[in-house]
Amino acid sequence: MKLESRLSWRHGIACIVLCTACYYGDELLRLNSPRGLLLRAVTDNATHGTLAVLTWLLGYLCHKSRDRLNNRFSNHSNLMLSHTKVIIQSMVCGMISCLVDVDHFIAAGSFDLEAATHSSSRGLLHNSFIPVIMAVYYYTHRRSLAVVVLVAMVTHQLRDGVRRGLYFFPLASTPPLPYPLYLVTMCLVMMVFPSVLPKRERIIYMVPQVA
């Protein structure tokens, strides 16, 4: 019971951290918007990357695994290796989330920043069917990289969805997401994704207790 309570607090704190990052990232974007198009674009893209990194790291930090009581990470070198792997995965997740915005330029057919940011069309990487395809690919091939891409794209598209809705080409777009729904969904993504990884990929961020 004590362990369950401690893990519940861990999830709660992680959600507060993630929601705070979401809110202040958008506030920073609002404050930087009048200061120039380039600063706005950099702030927006950096926020996407930061939220993807945080989602991945916090998901591992608070995840309760069935394997939490085994001793496979009792060796210090193995523990450090697992930590390093998670950090690398989080960085890759953040970079992919940032790279999604490349298709603004592709959709605009121009490398001009103003044309890209004011284009009414939305590119392939903003299509919300892509995460669905990645989820299907993961469940058929069990590749952890698919989960990294999935988290990167879902966090990016959820944040964009607050302004423009989710884009399901060739069907339609949804209405803009209510901000509370966006925050709740981000927290759900953070809490759920570690549990769908293959067992060998479930890194536990705690040193097992020695009996």
Salt bridges, closest charged atoms under 4 A:
GLU4 OE1 - LYS64 NZ 3.02
GLU4 OE2 - ARG68 NH2 3.68
ASP26 OD1 - ARG159 NE 2.96
GLU27 OE1 - ARG30 NH2 2.82
ASP44 OD2 - HIS48 NE2 3.94
ASP44 OD1 - ARG159 NH1 2.73
ASP44 OD1 - ARG163 NH1 3.91
ASP67 OD2 - ARG72 NH2 3.79
ASP101 OD1 - HIS104 NE2 3.14
ASP101 OD1 - HIS126 NE2 3.57
ASP101 OD1 - HIS156 NE2 3.04
ASP103 OD1 - HIS126 ND1 2.76
ASP160 OD1 - HIS48 NE2 3.15
ASP160 OD2 - HIS126 NE2 3.04
ASP160 OD2 - HIS156 NE2 3.13
ASP160 OD1 - ARG163 NH2 3.12
GLU201 OE1 - LYS85 NZ 3.15
